[in-house]
Amino acid sequence: MSFQPGRMGVAEGMALVFVTTFTSIFLTSWPLAIDSATTATWMLSLINGLIGIGVLYSQAYVLQNTSGDLYAACQELVGVVVTRLIAVYYIGIYLLDACLLLRQFAESTLLTALPELSFEIAVGWYVFLIVLILFIGIEAIARASYLFLPMAVLIVFIVVALLTPQYQFMYLAPWNGPGFPNVVMAGIHSVGLNMGILIPFILARSFQNSRTIKNSVLYGFGLSSFIKSLTLAAYIAAFGTGAAREKVFPFYEMARLVYINRYIQRIESLIIFLWAMMGILNVAIEIYIGLYLLGRLFNLPTLRPLIIPTALILAELAMFPGEIGSVIAFHHKVHWSFYNIGIYIIPGILFAAALLRARRRQSC
Amino acid sequence: MLSRFIAAAVLAALCLSLVGCYGSKESDSVAYVQIIGVDVAAGGKRKITTQIAVPLSTSKGGGPPGTEEKAGTSKRWVFNTMLVSAPAEEANLLRSTMSRSPRESHVSVVIFSEEIARQGLGPDATQYIRNRDYRETLFMLVVTGTAEDYMKHNNPALESSISKYYELFFEKASETGTYLPSTLHEFYTRLKTPGASPYAAYTGINPMTGIANPVDHKQPEQKADAYLPGGIPRTGTENPAEFSGLVVFRADKMVGVLNSYETRAVAILQNKLPLGYIAVVDPLKPEKDMINLAIRCEYTKITADLDGGMPIFNAEVKIDGDIYGISSDINYEAPGNREILEQQIADFLKGQITAMLKHTQELGTDPVGFGLYLRPKLNSTKPLTLTSTSLLKFAAQV
């Protein structure tokens, strides 16, 4: 099929995972997480990272003991019907996430950069750019993400460093937040924010080999988890939990808080392009994954005819909710619940099935 | 080729929908609000004064478009005072009184009157925190008297921009420690996060009569006087506005003021005094002689512990001094005398710090942020929500 080129390496895979797991730092997910983990919210990202490594090795094992990608592995291990149900779930998850992100990024553009732009035009521009890069293909998106990755990391580090005069590190104490068991539980619940770690397994046929996939997730998610954790620690040290939980765009607020002297301040306009580009790339990648699975589900020869209708439907759905507050609350709720099925239960079932099959083969 | 040309043309046409093509405002159509003053008015209303920059041409060649018409005039800013029921209403009314569109994103200082500070600044501070037109980094002051009077009398001759005046003032706060910079961000963060009490810089207008109005209590080692705004004995033609002391809050309500020396004690304990000047009584000739010194706070180390529920703090301060002048001609750099002088300075600073702590404990406030050092001692954030550590009674050793 034309959408399975098979030429992506570690760099592309790493960028795909990084972009799709890091973008949450620009949105309200993390300020909302402060209610659960308070001063230890920065640990959630690290706990997510550890769980993600577990998911990585379990799915790597699944791929090693089957042939092809996650879809093919499902067919081998749990049968065609269950595979279709799993595919429908992942299609739903990725397209839902793309839709919710589209709404939030369009809204944040209005609130922070272009208050006089009409909402429909903001959504329209995002969709236009997303469709444009979707037509170029996932390889191009992955390579563009990889080129953009060092710049994104550098900008995050610059903002974190420039905020140094504002830090009160005692705001990070008590170090274990509401108690370590509660933080671990919150970390377990919040893994759904990182659905991007499954992308290399879903697109496995587009990667060079299984080691490439493993390294992509390991480096991409490791880097993303570490930088998210660092940024969240900086965020709490700068605002304290009381004020930090009230913010809508944490990274934007961090950039707004930079004040070194009369000459080095008001830098936030320079970093708006960072989250706008990350948002566009993230939504494009998620739509691609949704369409890719749709292609696999219906055995389609190409995805291109689906790009524009899907993007338009998602744009309409993104504009459907009356206000952004309910979108943010809904997104947070599904991150911490519905998305976890795709991180824990489905990979868990596949791992157990692969393990069982391998043992049966050994005993035969 | 034709399709690419059409695509490029469509893309270019689509760009017209972007706000930059039709929604931008030229600099000659906006008015930059620089300072906002908030006073109490009758009936629970607010009297809000805005100080707006008048565009001036800075050279004969002309400045940006729209600045030429005011070139040569001496008016650097204008004031607009309005009675409003709510701060948000002020933004509406301001637009009804000016030809230009006011831009609040350049506001650098918010000034509150003492009266409104005593009523509580929480609701007003929230307005400036949540509204994205303003920045959390803007400075926050409390004035003796009304903010409106203060703003109208504050007329710095050395600065062409009132924003620059305040920014420079707070940049050099670390050179004396007798006043501290205070931002809306720090105020709000302290208000929302247990561990430290909010504070704000204290400012006022000096009557310029040359009559001293010092704070009455003085330590035995102390040679110079401590002041509050308006009390510094001075005359001259420079701006009558002055900064001295600190306004302290319990939650969002102002509960008292610290004088210039108490403020310096706060600065020392917060590690925010890289440089300062002191005059102490000559320990060997205390009748009329004195020693002038420059001091540098090398470090302050605060440790906290809980002893049966009672927080105990230990503050270790290392000060480095440089003798500027000795009126008695005694060689205090010689061994034997040096220790006497060091003890005199240590007693002087310890006395000031202890007096400040006693005062703030009486007021039930913690501007230093001792409570922050207690946070690592807690097992979880639950005790933080039950009681604010900043309001606990504590014992301190300096």
Interface residues (C-beta under 8 A of the other chain):
Chain A: T38 T39 L111 T112 L114 E116 L117 I121 G124 W125 F128 Q166 Q168 M170 Y171 A173 P174 W175 N176 G177 P178 G179 N182 F239 G240 T241 G242 A243 E246 E253 R256 L257 V258 Y259 N261 R262 Q265 R266
Chain B: L14 S17 L18 V19 G20 G23 I129 R130 R132 R135 E136 T137 K164 E167 L168 E171 T183 H185 Y188 T189 R190 L191 K192 T193 P194 G195 G369 L372 Y373 R375 P376 L378 N379 S380 T381 K382 L384
